């Protein structure tokens, strides 16, 4: 049955994942996005506003945390709840954080869980990247052998989950996006500014720009830095020390390279051509098996 609200949606996730408890759902007051999934489940959101006052000419940077783009990557969902604990305990929050613990609840709750959504579309190949119409389906056919787990969809942004996240990025105007995946055990990065060399145990290894991926769309087309921690295991959580190490390195990188932002909010540039992108050209970096 479709889930009615954020609280019920969180409890459904807690009932599935052993590393998420009902107490975790009480810790954070999740709201439900105004647009549901294919099966009309809610996409959960939670806000953690800054705890300090800034000069009038400054604003806090905005960080968007995303998990569960692929429904079968359990750890990418569970780690959001551990980071929610850190945010709740931090009485001196410098940034405005928005958390989306699971973009693809239909895939997560499919039983067994699936990488793709209820329409059989890999959401991380469905974003409207440059030349999607010319690149996405040929790449799926030629590089993945038409792997159903990586089907990009019939058209760019064909899926309600993708459409909603595109609109959410426009509404929230994040300065940084952190989208957690598994199980490659590396740190991927797209867009400006200089990437962190590591997040805890995850060493930087830039995987490349894939047609329709969130990193390609936000990092290269919109110019928003996208950090993609690829946890080592989809079904096993990192240890508490490992989770803390990733968080500490993330905060250090934000403090060094993002910091407080000037007012007014500058318009987001739309980069017109692949030659203007800050990362190497897509064709040089493609790897068939990556996130």
Buried (B, 14 or more C-beta within 10 A) or exposed (E): EEBEEBBBBBBBBBEBBEBBEEEBBEBBEBBBBEBBBBBBBBBBBBBBEBEEEEEEEEBBBBBBBBBBBBBBBBBBBBBBBBBBEBBEEBEEBBBBBBBBBBBBBBBBBBEEBBBBBBBBBBBBBBBBBBEBEEBBBEBBEEBBEEBEEBBBBEEBBBBBBBBBBBBBBEEBBBBBBBBBBBBBBBBBBBBBEEBBEBBBBBEBEBBBBBBBBBBBBBBBBBBBBBBBBBBBEBBBBBEEEBBBBBBEBBBEBBEEBBEBBEEEEEEBEEBEEBEEBEBEEBEEBBEEEBB
